[in-house]
Amino acid sequence: MSEVSEAIQAKCLAFSDRIIKLNDFLLKEAANKKPPYKMVKGKRVYEKSVPVYLQSVSNLCNQLLRAGTSIGANNAEATGAISKADFKSKSYIALKEARESLYWIDLLHRNGYLTDEQYQSIYTDCEELVKVLTHRCKKLDEGDAKEDRK
């Protein structure tokens, strides 16, 4: 594996670590919120089903967890590809997962699950991955264009 590939994989792994920790943090935060209740005959009666707010954050976190950790998995697959076409395909999948992660991060922020500071930090990390993977994919496309001209 080249130094560049190792550096990209290290970034992917570090981002995956952050996504896992963010997932755990957000789910704990949501679980610690007091569930809604009604007063019935002077007593609090809590909802027995999973509160809607916990369902929302859980679903969003799950989507981000899947996309965010998939970047590194697909990048690892690319570095162990059996052909140039396989390398290109896996690289593009990693890029797509990184872009999807940006979407889920944005959605978590827009709905108040991430503070501005948390959002800016993780969004910037993900944008950096998108840029690196975009650069790699463009280089692969340029290589294909050169081969087509021959």
JONOR-V752191 format. One line per field, one symbol per residue. ss: DSSP state (H for helix, E for strand, - for the rest). burial: b if it has 9 or more other ideal C-beta (glycine too) atoms within 8 Angstrom, else e. A space follows every 50 residues. Layout:
BEGIN
ss->???
burial->???
END
This chain:
BEGIN
ss->--HHHHHHHHHHHHHHHHHHHHHHHHHHHHHH----EEEE--EEEE---- -HHHHHHHHHHHHHHHHHHHHHHHHHHHH----HHHHHHHHHHHHHHHHH HHHHHHHHHH-----HHHHHHHHHHHHHHHHHHHHHHHHHHHHHHHHHH-
burial->eeeebbebbebbbbbbebbbebbeebbebbeebeeebeeeeeeeeeeeee beebbbbbebbbbbbebbbbbbebbbbbbebeeeebbbbbbbbbbebbbb bbebbbbbbeeebbeeebbeebbebbbbbbebbbebbeebeeebeeeeee
END
